[in-house]
Amino acid sequence: MSYTNGLDNPELYFQTVLWTGNGSNRSITLDGSENMQPDWVWGKNRGNDDNDYLMDSVRGATKRLTTNNNAAEGTSTALLTSFDSDGLSLGTSAGLNASGVTAVGWCWKAGGSASSNSDGSITSSVSANQTAGFSILKFTASGSGDETVGHGLGVKPKMVITKGLDASSPWNTYNENLHSSAPEDYYLALNSTNASSSDSPGVFGAGMTSSVIGVGVGVGFTSGQDYICYCFSEVKSFSKFGSYVGNQSSNGSYIHLGFKPSFVMVKRTDSSDAANWMMYDNKRLGYNGGSRYLIANTIDPEGGSSDNLMDFTSNGFKLRSANQNINRSASYIYMAFSESSFVSSSGIPTNAK
């Protein structure tokens, strides 16, 4: 298993925050025990049909993308206005801050201001945090065929989420577990229920290494268009990007992570049924005994208040439903981040329940 060094204080690098809108410009302070200035905020309206909104420090706080469609990047001074030393500042947008709106923000820490990276055939601007195994990179696709772009992680990524900024384009997403023999040829679209598919030459071209990701210019990437990429490597006690096979039972599979999760996103990968990208966290009420979910690829409000689809445990997560989105007799991938580790990186048991 290719972990980087262990991380015992996850709130320094990932936090979830909830708020209720007030219709006025305001600051949201993260409520964890550690201060954290986020570089990527994924905000979602919980109570109404609305887009989700993704903002990052490499593109700038007022630049937004939405994963429930393939639209080009937009600009709004009414959504996020700044990334703050322990949180974020919001404008008056109805999507995230109308009076009475309930919302969630998933917040990741990268490396702050971006630096130029010339490890690949295409130069990129990269904000990388090797400790947390997360980097954000922006580049302009050029050339043709199997080009490469530097990601700054220092180890091979386990998961990469990409999006074109200038025109409508899919959220092409790589996960190492999509195919056992040639994973770089297989991808999913974060804005779609579609199963994984492959192209030859692949969307991710020459594949992934410890320094670059492949860019299939003319396949998944268009020459002359700007792209943003969110890249992840596994970090012991903090993150995991894996796969499982469901059992289509209310007594579902248990997925071992080695930590108590704070966030889990799951996607079915085969072609039998359309399946959504299901998102769970430890802050929204009912995450055990009525797990409430949001969906990355739709505008739907929060669901699951009367269901029990998934439990978070001290060392992983347990499936509690035969729902097709999480637990048919099929293959699934997931990304997970930690609330606390069952055992610290030095091997000492923690107090996780």
Rosetta blueprint (number, residue, H / E / L):
1 M L
2 S L
3 Y L
4 T E
5 N L
6 G L
7 L L
8 D L
9 N L
10 P H
11 E H
12 L H
13 Y L
14 F E
15 Q E
16 T E
17 V E
18 L E
19 W E
20 T E
21 G L
22 N L
23 G L
24 S L
25 N L
26 R E
27 S E
28 I E
29 T E
30 L L
31 D L
32 G L
33 S L
34 E L
35 N L
36 M L
37 Q L
38 P L
39 D L
40 W E
41 V E
42 W E
43 G E
44 K E
45 N E
46 R L
47 G L
48 N L
49 D L
50 D L
51 N L
52 D E
53 Y E
54 L E
55 M E
56 D E
57 S L
58 V L
59 R L
60 G E
61 A E
62 T E
63 K E
64 R E
65 L E
66 T L
67 T L
68 N L
69 N L
70 N L
71 A L
72 A L
73 E L
74 G E
75 T E
76 S L
77 T L
78 A L
79 L L
80 L E
81 T E
82 S E
83 F E
84 D E
85 S L
86 D L
87 G E
88 L E
89 S E
90 L E
91 G L
92 T L
93 S L
94 A H
95 G H
96 L H
97 N H
98 A L
99 S L
100 G L
101 V L
102 T E
103 A E
104 V E
105 G E
106 W E
107 C E
108 W E
109 K L
110 A L
111 G L
112 G L
113 S L
114 A L
115 S E
116 S E
117 N E
118 S L
119 D L
120 G L
121 S L
122 I E
123 T L
124 S E
125 S E
126 V E
127 S E
128 A E
129 N E
130 Q L
131 T L
132 A L
133 G L
134 F E
135 S E
136 I E
137 L E
138 K E
139 F E
140 T E
141 A L
142 S L
143 G L
144 S L
145 G E
146 D E
147 E E
148 T E
149 V E
150 G E
151 H L
152 G L
153 L L
154 G L
155 V L
156 K L
157 P L
158 K L
159 M E
160 V E
161 I E
162 T E
163 K E
164 G E
165 L L
166 D L
167 A L
168 S L
169 S L
170 P L
171 W L
172 N E
173 T E
174 Y E
175 N E
176 E H
177 N H
178 L H
179 H L
180 S L
181 S L
182 A L
183 P H
184 E H
185 D H
186 Y E
187 Y E
188 L E
189 A E
190 L L
191 N L
192 S L
193 T L
194 N L
195 A L
196 S L
197 S E
198 S E
199 D L
200 S L
201 P L
202 G L
203 V L
204 F L
205 G L
206 A L
207 G L
208 M E
209 T L
210 S L
211 S L
212 V E
213 I E
214 G E
215 V E
216 G E
217 V E
218 G L
219 V L
220 G L
221 F E
222 T L
223 S L
224 G L
225 Q L
226 D E
227 Y E
228 I E
229 C E
230 Y E
231 C E
232 F E
233 S L
234 E L
235 V E
236 K L
237 S L
238 F L
239 S E
240 K E
241 F E
242 G E
243 S E
244 Y E
245 V E
246 G L
247 N L
248 Q L
249 S L
250 S L
251 N L
252 G L
253 S L
254 Y E
255 I E
256 H E
257 L L
258 G L
259 F E
260 K E
261 P E
262 S E
263 F E
264 V E
265 M E
266 V E
267 K E
268 R E
269 T L
270 D L
271 S L
272 S L
273 D L
274 A L
275 A L
276 N L
277 W L
278 M E
279 M E
280 Y E
281 D E
282 N L
283 K L
284 R L
285 L L
286 G L
287 Y L
288 N L
289 G L
290 G L
291 S L
292 R L
293 Y E
294 L E
295 I E
296 A L
297 N L
298 T L
299 I L
300 D L
301 P L
302 E L
303 G E
304 G L
305 S L
306 S L
307 D L
308 N L
309 L L
310 M E
311 D E
312 F E
313 T E
314 S L
315 N L
316 G E
317 F E
318 K E
319 L E
320 R L
321 S L
322 A L
323 N L
324 Q L
325 N L
326 I L
327 N L
328 R L
329 S L
330 A L
331 S E
332 Y E
333 I E
334 Y E
335 M E
336 A E
337 F E
338 S E
339 E E
340 S E
341 S E
342 F L
343 V E
344 S L
345 S L
346 S L
347 G L
348 I L
349 P E
350 T L
351 N L
352 A L
353 K L
